[in-house]
Amino acid sequence: MTERREKQLEILQVVARHLPEGGDPDPLWHSIAPLLQEVFGEPKVTVVLRDKQLGEFRLDGAPLPVGNPASLSAPLRGNLMQGELKILASTSSTFEAEDGRMLVTVADLLASVLMQGRLYNQVLETNARLARLDDLSRDINTQKDVDGIVRVAALGLSDLIGADAFGLYTLTEGAPVLLASHGQKGVFPQSAELLGQGGRPLIGHPGSAQLRLGIQFIDSRCVLVELLRGGRSAVLGIVAIRLGPGIGGVPEEVRPLVSALAGHVAIAVDNTRLFDEMKRQASYDHLTGLAGRRHFSAELCREIDRARRNGSSLSMLMLDADHFKGLNDTHGHLAGDAVLRMLADVLREGTRSIDVLGRLGGEELGVLLPGAELELAATVAERLREAIETARVRWKDGEIGVTVSIGVACWTADQLPDDLIEASDVALYAAKERGRNQVALRATMETEESIRIASVLEATASEDQADTRDH
């Protein structure tokens, strides 16, 4: 066997030994390139490996041929690459038919190794991305609010595809409206019209800023838009993802992961909304929309703590609809419900945003007035009483009116939350005993009681003096 033939076989053996390994092609390339040069007459031969993904590999230190060198090439064939293995020789060099056959065999083996390496790397990358996606989904599902969900998703997409801005849109009256975002402010419009790939409008209102499903470029930056789908594939909204500068798109193998992440975001947002609704139902009365008794009591404790820290005032109104049982008996409970909703509306319209309104039970309503002294609270109570007295509820062919009795009390530093409720409740029943449809103040009641007690004591003293004189 000739030395040249031995070198050819050695090259094939070197390539074959790397077949099970794959991975980085550099070690393989630097193993076979010197052998190829020896076979074809080093240093007159330059060996070049060209591929659209790998670029060009050239043996370090190899001189470039001059003029129009003879060449011998073999294709690198495979579904993951298109390239060639090429031998460049000096003009005086010649290649034999055996050289061509050997180079084709080497190229086929080399292509197999490179494709295997790429598949291996793709598996590693896919597994790493899936692991990252799994971590992200768990982190997203632990968030308690939408801002947290968006922040975690945005940071994950930054690692996954180099995103630098993330916008979450939910459907409001049939149009995508920006609910939360992460990254540079003002990147995404506040509301949008979503278009399909062909430009056909899908959701949103004409005239709004347009976003296209899939990949698009906005201000020379790549933006990816994905649908948010909830249960039964219902569309909840969209996510808009802007990639960093110089990133021209999302690799096809990564797109399913981005879609899966959007699915996790949709589930988390849906769960957050459900949780918020459950909290709202637990905290607020479903009929009037006012705070329920437990939530009202919690707010009362917070307001007392604030008043104690700041040395500020706090007053409470207790309202009760007059003759409410008779109203229900005459018109029915549905009419009573309508009246209670009307009372809640009057309270909302006649108080401040910082005031706390609650339904404490039946037709009994409460109002907390932070910062209000007794005199101001009495003024507010009278204004509410008058507004309710003139309000009417349309019912069937007529109208229903109602009046309220209101008790007013002002918190003092030695009072606990229940003490303030009791004080306003006592004042409320005083207002009812005096004829209803009026306001009674706890301080006035105490003053009147003191006067009554003093009068009784004075009368008793007078009687005692008269008895003494008689004796």
Buried (B, 14 or more C-beta within 10 A) or exposed (E): EEEBEEBBEBBBEBBEEBEEEBBEBEEBBEBBBBBBBBBBEBEBBBBBBBBEEBEEBBBEEBEEBEEEBBBBBBBBBBEBBBBBBBBBBBEEBEBEEEBBEBBBBBBBBBBBBBBBBBEBEEEEEBEEBEEBBEEBBEBBBEBEEBBBBBBBBBBBBBEBBBBBBBBBBBBEEEBBBBBBBBBEEEBBBEBBBBBEEEEEEBBBEEEBEBBBBBBBEBEEBBBBBBBBBBEEEEBBBBBBBBBEEEBEEBEEEBBEBBBBBBBBBBBBBBBBBEEEEEEEEEBBBEEBBBBBBEBBBBBBEBBBEEBEEEEBBBBBBBBBBBBBEEBBEEBEEEBBBBBBBBBBBBBBEBBEEEBBBBBBEEBBBBBBBBBBEBEBBBEBBBEBBBBBBEBEBEBEEEEBEBBBBBBBBBBEEEBEBEBBBBBBBBBBBBBBEEEBBBBBBBBBBEEEEEEEEEEEEEEEEEEEEEEEEEE
